Amino acid sequence: MPPRSLEHALEGIQFPCDRSRLVEYARRNQLGPHTLEALEAIPDRQYRDFGELVSALPEPRHAVDASLEQEDDVFVTPMESALQLWLCAVQAWPEWVRLTQRLWFPWLK
C-alpha cells in the first residue's frame, strides 16, 4: 500500500500506538482490505510516528503490485485498459473516415 494512501486512511490516529490499536482503528473506520492486510502484517510493537510505521510495512510482492495498487479501489488491469482503448478506437473509426473524406475529398459525397 502506498504511504500516501495509508496516511490518508489513518488520518486522525494518535501516535505513539501499537499494531493492535492500528488494526482496531482500521476495522472501526471500515478501511479497505488492503489497508487492513498491510497493518496486520507489520510487527507487533509501539510506533512513535507515521514514518516509523511506514518503514515497518512489508514490501509489495513485486514491482507491478506497487505501481498498480491504488488504495482500496478496484483497479483496471493493463489488458482491460488496452481493450477499452481498442474498443474506443473501433467505435470512432467510421466518424474519422467520414471527417477525413469531407476534408480531403469534398467532391465525394
Backbone as a chain_set.jsonl record, in Angstrom:
{"seq": "MPPRSLEHALEGIQFPCDRSRLVEYARRNQLGPHTLEALEAIPDRQYRDFGELVSALPEPRHAVDASLEQEDDVFVTPMESALQLWLCAVQAWPEWVRLTQRLWFPWLK", "coords": {"N": [[0.845, -1.18, 0.0], [0.615, 2.189, -0.875], [2.429, 4.766, 0.869], [1.237, 7.349, 1.014], [-1.478, 6.812, 0.64], [-1.972, 5.241, 2.864], [-1.437, 7.072, 4.888], [-3.513, 8.881, 4.487], [-5.672, 7.176, 5.03], [-5.288, 6.594, 7.716], [-5.683, 8.973, 8.949], [-6.038, 11.052, 11.692], [-5.471, 9.275, 13.75], [-3.752, 8.849, 16.823], [-0.348, 9.033, 17.619], [2.109, 7.881, 19.958], [1.412, 4.465, 19.052], [0.331, 1.02, 19.014], [0.399, -2.073, 17.029], [-2.056, -3.468, 17.399], [-3.845, -1.431, 18.116], [-3.792, 0.104, 15.774], [-4.877, -1.718, 13.896], [-7.394, -2.096, 15.038], [-8.407, 0.506, 14.764], [-8.517, 0.649, 11.973], [-10.448, -1.309, 11.413], [-12.692, -0.319, 12.823], [-13.18, 2.081, 11.481], [-13.855, 1.122, 9.065], [-11.947, 0.701, 7.004], [-10.429, -0.243, 3.894], [-9.699, -3.597, 2.552], [-6.988, -3.823, 1.715], [-5.631, -1.966, 3.283], [-6.122, -2.981, 5.834], [-4.876, -5.521, 5.645], [-2.204, -4.712, 5.265], [-1.668, -3.441, 7.708], [-2.015, -5.547, 9.507], [0.159, -7.059, 8.859], [2.436, -5.845, 9.845], [5.121, -5.715, 12.309], [4.391, -6.471, 15.77], [4.53, -3.954, 17.798], [5.352, -0.841, 19.493], [4.787, 2.191, 17.755], [6.281, 5.22, 17.129], [5.786, 7.352, 15.389], [4.331, 8.275, 12.18], [6.222, 7.858, 10.138], [7.872, 5.852, 11.197], [6.056, 3.778, 11.215], [5.588, 3.436, 8.451], [8.095, 2.535, 7.62], [8.035, 0.016, 8.689], [6.254, -1.394, 7.182], [5.449, -4.207, 5.09], [7.257, -5.173, 2.123], [5.939, -4.809, -1.213], [4.615, -7.602, -3.107], [5.711, -7.775, -5.718], [7.176, -5.517, -8.121], [5.197, -4.695, -9.947], [2.803, -4.856, -8.529], [3.183, -2.729, -6.728], [3.169, -0.512, -8.413], [0.651, -0.559, -9.565], [-1.239, -0.696, -7.558], [-3.883, 0.932, -5.993], [-4.969, 2.531, -3.428], [-7.842, 1.222, -1.974], [-9.431, 0.828, -4.05], [-11.053, -0.714, -6.84], [-9.026, -1.678, -9.429], [-8.208, -1.217, -12.88], [-6.937, -3.658, -14.975], [-3.932, -3.787, -16.999], [-4.511, -5.122, -19.425], [-7.31, -4.924, -19.613], [-7.513, -2.179, -19.815], [-6.191, -1.705, -22.266], [-7.955, -3.061, -23.951], [-10.281, -1.495, -23.644], [-9.379, 0.903, -24.778], [-8.923, 0.054, -27.405], [-11.553, -0.655, -28.189], [-12.741, 1.854, -28.079], [-11.359, 3.144, -30.146], [-12.198, 1.605, -32.337], [-14.914, 2.2, -32.379], [-14.798, 4.913, -32.961], [-13.685, 4.993, -35.473], [-15.362, 4.927, -37.954], [-16.461, 7.547, -37.965], [-14.151, 9.088, -38.054], [-13.201, 8.389, -40.591], [-15.274, 9.438, -42.226], [-15.004, 12.188, -41.609], [-12.394, 12.688, -42.539], [-12.73, 12.163, -45.272], [-14.511, 14.245, -45.953], [-12.903, 16.472, -45.484], [-10.579, 16.147, -47.118], [-11.466, 15.228, -49.548], [-13.719, 16.838, -50.763], [-15.477, 16.72, -52.908], [-16.482, 14.174, -52.956], [-19.352, 12.513, -51.941]], "CA": [[0.0, 0.0, 0.0], [1.42, 3.41, -0.931], [2.404, 5.509, 2.13], [0.291, 8.468, 0.963], [-2.814, 6.247, 0.834], [-2.059, 4.819, 4.261], [-1.509, 8.281, 5.713], [-4.884, 9.386, 4.351], [-6.575, 6.228, 5.69], [-5.092, 6.647, 9.168], [-5.778, 10.36, 9.401], [-6.75, 11.2, 12.956], [-4.982, 8.38, 14.795], [-2.725, 9.475, 17.649], [0.87, 8.274, 17.886], [2.515, 6.511, 19.667], [0.4, 3.42, 19.134], [0.835, -0.298, 18.627], [-0.297, -2.692, 15.899], [-3.448, -3.806, 17.721], [-4.634, -0.193, 18.049], [-3.9, 0.466, 14.361], [-5.827, -2.647, 13.269], [-8.712, -1.774, 15.586], [-8.808, 1.754, 14.124], [-8.86, 0.327, 10.584], [-11.735, -2.033, 11.402], [-13.748, 0.567, 13.312], [-13.463, 3.071, 10.441], [-14.179, 0.364, 7.858], [-10.963, 0.909, 5.948], [-10.456, -1.338, 2.94], [-8.938, -4.815, 2.844], [-5.548, -3.627, 1.517], [-5.139, -1.264, 4.468], [-6.173, -3.921, 6.955], [-3.815, -6.522, 5.429], [-0.904, -4.073, 5.491], [-1.49, -3.207, 9.143], [-1.872, -6.836, 10.188], [1.45, -7.653, 8.502], [3.563, -5.17, 10.496], [5.481, -6.297, 13.606], [3.601, -6.014, 16.906], [5.339, -3.117, 18.693], [4.95, 0.564, 19.537], [5.264, 3.062, 16.68], [6.306, 6.595, 17.641], [5.214, 8.281, 14.421], [3.916, 7.667, 10.92], [7.424, 7.422, 9.416], [8.279, 4.562, 11.757], [5.057, 2.814, 10.738], [5.833, 3.188, 7.027], [9.305, 1.718, 7.481], [7.735, -1.346, 9.123], [5.342, -2.046, 6.234], [6.108, -5.203, 4.235], [7.457, -4.821, 0.72], [4.949, -5.426, -2.11], [5.035, -8.891, -3.659], [6.617, -7.448, -6.814], [7.103, -4.108, -8.521], [3.946, -4.402, -10.649], [1.813, -4.579, -7.497], [3.413, -1.402, -6.172], [2.821, 0.53, -9.364], [-0.768, -0.611, -9.934], [-2.125, -0.663, -6.407], [-4.461, 2.243, -5.75], [-5.76, 2.465, -2.218], [-8.655, 0.017, -1.925], [-10.319, 0.859, -5.203], [-10.863, -1.754, -7.844], [-8.264, -1.063, -10.499], [-8.323, -1.832, -14.192], [-5.679, -4.273, -15.371], [-3.449, -3.245, -18.278], [-5.212, -5.753, -20.542], [-8.635, -4.313, -19.701], [-7.3, -0.818, -20.291], [-5.891, -1.789, -23.696], [-9.191, -3.452, -24.625], [-11.155, -0.324, -23.672], [-8.823, 1.823, -25.758], [-9.167, -0.528, -28.727], [-12.985, -0.52, -28.471], [-12.988, 3.275, -28.343], [-10.825, 3.427, -31.484], [-13.073, 0.94, -33.312], [-16.162, 2.95, -32.458], [-14.543, 6.225, -33.543], [-13.145, 4.85, -36.819], [-16.234, 5.382, -39.052], [-16.578, 9.004, -37.948], [-12.865, 9.611, -38.51], [-13.154, 8.207, -42.049], [-16.183, 10.438, -42.817], [-14.398, 13.503, -41.452], [-11.25, 12.75, -43.449], [-13.246, 12.267, -46.634], [-15.064, 15.581, -46.154], [-11.836, 17.47, -45.501], [-9.619, 15.965, -48.185], [-12.154, 14.948, -50.8], [-15.049, 17.415, -50.596], [-16.358, 16.394, -54.023], [-17.105, 12.867, -52.682], [-20.465, 12.656, -51.011]], "C": [[0.885, 1.237, 0.0], [1.324, 4.201, 0.379], [1.401, 6.659, 2.142], [-1.136, 7.973, 1.206], [-3.013, 5.843, 2.287], [-2.184, 6.027, 5.173], [-2.915, 8.871, 5.671], [-5.866, 8.49, 5.115], [-6.488, 6.338, 7.208], [-5.16, 8.065, 9.726], [-6.595, 10.42, 10.689], [-6.276, 10.274, 14.054], [-3.829, 9.057, 15.527], [-1.549, 8.529, 17.848], [1.41, 8.719, 19.228], [1.34, 5.549, 19.815], [1.002, 2.104, 18.661], [-0.025, -0.889, 17.517], [-1.758, -2.968, 16.21], [-4.345, -2.571, 17.658], [-4.824, 0.263, 16.605], [-4.931, -0.405, 13.648], [-7.244, -2.36, 13.749], [-9.265, -0.495, 14.945], [-9.269, 1.494, 12.687], [-10.208, -0.381, 10.501], [-12.891, -1.119, 11.784], [-14.149, 1.591, 12.249], [-13.72, 2.442, 9.081], [-13.248, 0.7, 6.693], [-10.9, -0.343, 5.103], [-9.552, -2.511, 3.297], [-7.434, -4.659, 2.658], [-4.93, -2.944, 2.738], [-5.072, -2.21, 5.64], [-5.075, -4.982, 6.831], [-2.441, -5.937, 5.718], [-0.651, -3.867, 6.975], [-1.336, -4.51, 9.921], [-0.512, -7.479, 9.933], [2.636, -6.983, 9.194], [3.881, -5.853, 11.824], [4.664, -5.667, 14.736], [4.512, -5.292, 17.892], [4.787, -1.709, 18.685], [5.563, 1.327, 18.37], [5.142, 4.499, 17.157], [5.653, 7.587, 16.702], [4.9, 7.542, 13.117], [5.11, 7.148, 10.123], [7.92, 6.068, 9.892], [7.329, 3.451, 11.299], [5.313, 2.45, 9.28], [7.06, 2.304, 6.84], [9.068, 0.274, 7.899], [6.822, -2.1, 8.157], [6.092, -3.068, 5.394], [6.242, -4.693, 2.812], [6.36, -5.461, -0.117], [5.508, -6.723, -2.691], [5.976, -8.715, -4.833], [6.323, -6.033, -7.284], [5.8, -3.756, -9.22], [2.847, -4.098, -9.647], [1.954, -3.16, -6.977], [2.967, -0.316, -7.135], [1.331, 0.559, -9.691], [-1.716, -0.423, -8.757], [-2.596, 0.753, -6.137], [-5.414, 2.139, -4.577], [-6.539, 1.153, -2.176], [-9.658, -0.008, -3.059], [-10.055, -0.345, -6.09], [-10.125, -1.094, -8.995], [-8.411, -1.876, -11.769], [-6.963, -2.405, -14.557], [-5.21, -3.666, -16.693], [-4.168, -3.841, -19.487], [-6.6, -5.155, -20.712], [-8.533, -2.883, -20.238], [-7.033, -0.797, -21.8], [-7.146, -2.152, -24.488], [-10.156, -2.276, -24.72], [-10.677, 0.695, -24.702], [-9.095, 1.34, -27.18], [-10.635, -0.379, -29.113], [-13.354, 0.925, -28.785], [-12.525, 3.631, -29.754], [-11.713, 2.815, -32.562], [-14.374, 1.711, -33.475], [-15.966, 4.31, -33.133], [-14.106, 6.148, -34.999], [-14.091, 5.331, -37.917], [-16.366, 6.909, -39.11], [-15.279, 9.649, -38.435], [-12.744, 9.494, -40.033], [-14.039, 9.239, -42.722], [-15.579, 11.837, -42.744], [-13.228, 13.684, -42.412], [-11.714, 12.899, -44.892], [-13.779, 13.663, -46.912], [-13.975, 16.639, -46.256], [-10.942, 17.367, -46.741], [-10.268, 15.746, -49.556], [-13.572, 15.504, -50.752], [-16.003, 17.084, -51.75], [-17.014, 15.022, -53.872], [-18.224, 13.079, -51.657], [-20.842, 11.355, -50.443]], "O": [[1.818, 1.324, 0.799], [0.236, 4.299, 0.948], [0.777, 6.92, 3.171], [-1.915, 8.632, 1.894], [-4.073, 6.067, 2.869], [-2.957, 6.005, 6.131], [-3.444, 9.307, 6.693], [-6.783, 8.987, 5.77], [-7.493, 6.194, 7.905], [-4.735, 8.315, 10.854], [-7.707, 9.897, 10.756], [-6.652, 10.472, 15.209], [-3.023, 9.758, 14.913], [-1.732, 7.365, 18.203], [1.181, 9.866, 19.611], [0.41, 5.782, 20.588], [2.041, 2.077, 18.0], [-1.032, -0.307, 17.113], [-2.62, -2.725, 15.365], [-5.483, -2.656, 17.195], [-5.895, 0.755, 16.247], [-5.758, 0.099, 12.888], [-8.187, -2.378, 12.958], [-10.45, -0.422, 14.621], [-10.275, 2.043, 12.238], [-11.016, -0.084, 9.621], [-13.943, -1.139, 11.147], [-15.326, 1.93, 12.128], [-13.796, 3.138, 8.069], [-13.684, 0.945, 5.568], [-11.291, -1.414, 5.568], [-8.745, -2.43, 4.223], [-6.665, -5.3, 3.375], [-3.835, -3.304, 3.17], [-4.076, -2.241, 6.362], [-4.416, -5.302, 7.82], [-1.606, -6.588, 6.345], [0.461, -4.095, 7.452], [-0.593, -4.557, 10.901], [-0.076, -8.341, 10.696], [3.747, -7.51, 9.133], [3.012, -6.5, 12.408], [4.294, -4.495, 14.675], [5.179, -5.919, 18.714], [3.849, -1.413, 17.945], [6.731, 1.125, 18.038], [4.063, 4.952, 17.54], [5.034, 8.554, 17.147], [5.169, 6.349, 12.978], [5.013, 6.095, 9.493], [8.338, 5.234, 9.089], [7.755, 2.327, 11.031], [5.259, 1.275, 8.918], [7.058, 1.416, 5.987], [9.827, -0.61, 7.502], [6.635, -3.308, 8.297], [7.241, -2.836, 5.019], [5.437, -3.882, 2.353], [5.889, -6.546, 0.221], [6.723, -6.913, -2.756], [6.96, -9.447, -4.936], [5.328, -5.43, -6.881], [5.334, -2.623, -9.102], [2.042, -3.194, -9.866], [0.956, -2.46, -6.803], [2.436, 0.707, -6.702], [0.805, 1.61, -10.059], [-2.868, -0.032, -8.942], [-1.784, 1.675, -6.061], [-6.552, 1.698, -4.736], [-5.951, 0.082, -2.329], [-10.622, -0.774, -3.031], [-8.964, -0.915, -6.083], [-10.557, -0.052, -9.488], [-8.703, -3.071, -11.732], [-5.949, -1.714, -14.46], [-6.014, -3.091, -17.427], [-4.409, -3.139, -20.469], [-7.028, -4.904, -21.839], [-9.375, -2.444, -21.022], [-7.586, 0.033, -22.521], [-7.376, -1.613, -25.571], [-10.783, -2.075, -25.76], [-11.488, 1.282, -25.419], [-9.455, 2.13, -28.053], [-10.935, -0.013, -30.25], [-14.183, 1.185, -29.657], [-13.224, 4.342, -30.476], [-11.954, 3.443, -33.593], [-14.878, 1.856, -34.589], [-16.873, 4.803, -33.804], [-14.155, 7.159, -35.7], [-13.65, 6.103, -38.768], [-16.38, 7.489, -40.195], [-15.314, 10.649, -39.153], [-12.239, 10.407, -40.686], [-13.615, 9.865, -43.693], [-15.638, 12.589, -43.717], [-13.096, 14.739, -43.032], [-11.144, 13.684, -45.65], [-13.535, 14.216, -47.985], [-14.102, 17.593, -47.023], [-10.59, 18.383, -47.341], [-9.673, 16.048, -50.591], [-14.532, 14.736, -50.706], [-17.22, 17.161, -51.578], [-17.986, 14.722, -54.565], [-18.037, 13.746, -50.64], [-21.766, 11.279, -49.634]]}, "num_chains": 1, "name": "protein.A"}
